[in-house]
Amino acid sequence: GESVGLHLPTLSVQEGDNSIINCAYSNSASDYFIWYKQESGKGPQFIIDIRSNMDKRQGQRVTVLLNKTVKHLSLQIAATQPGDSAVYFCAENNANTGFQKLVFGTGTRLLVSP
Amino acid sequence: DTAVSQTPKYLVTQMGNDKSIKCEQNLGHDTMYWYKQDSKKFLKIMFSYNNKELIINETVPNRFSPKSPDKAHLNLHINSLELGDSAVYFCASNKLAGGQETQYFGPGTRLLVL
């Protein structure tokens, strides 16, 4: 069945370090992937997305890597800041459906120490 | 100037009651969604509407009835509330029902059923 999972439920880093959050997905038909950041008491906030015809995409301080061979997605955050502390979710869109249906991973909590 | 807004932010009620949650987006999007986030932060889609028509119904109990009076609004009515309905409910929207358009989330409604 469809599933999106994360390897590490909690990631603790020091301010200034680079962070890598990983995500495994099982649906080879998925064609669109998104990373969301959720701060305490708030809704998920879009960070970056990537389509299946790409293997890398960069934003401001963030990079998403997609490896379709092993069905793996990662989010890299450069020079992590305390404000980056949040729960991060990956989500995949199942391309087999006619409409967008996002399947979310279980989330990884990122803790950044000053 | 909030893009996706929800009311109320908090809702505490007794088991067996009927309650409604409202969502509005001012982004001009065609598609709106309801998600449920449980106590373990797992985020799962419940419903999706495109131009006021239901397009996704993820085997949610029929005590939950979404209604879309126009494409900028998607409300969620819940009958005979149960303890297990306690969760955070998020509304989201995007421009197109299919394809690879980012979903934008509201701030959430925290429902506690006693």
Interface residues (C-beta under 8 A of the other chain):
Chain A: D31 Y32 I34 Y36 Q38 G41 K42 G43 P44 Q45 F46 D49 R51 V87 F89 N93 G98 F99 Q100 K101 L102 V103 F104 T106 G107
Chain B: V4 T31 K40 K41 F42 L43 K44 I45 S48 N50 I55 I56 F90 A92 N94 L96 A97 G98 G99 Q100 E101 T102 Q103 Y104 F105 G106 P107 G108
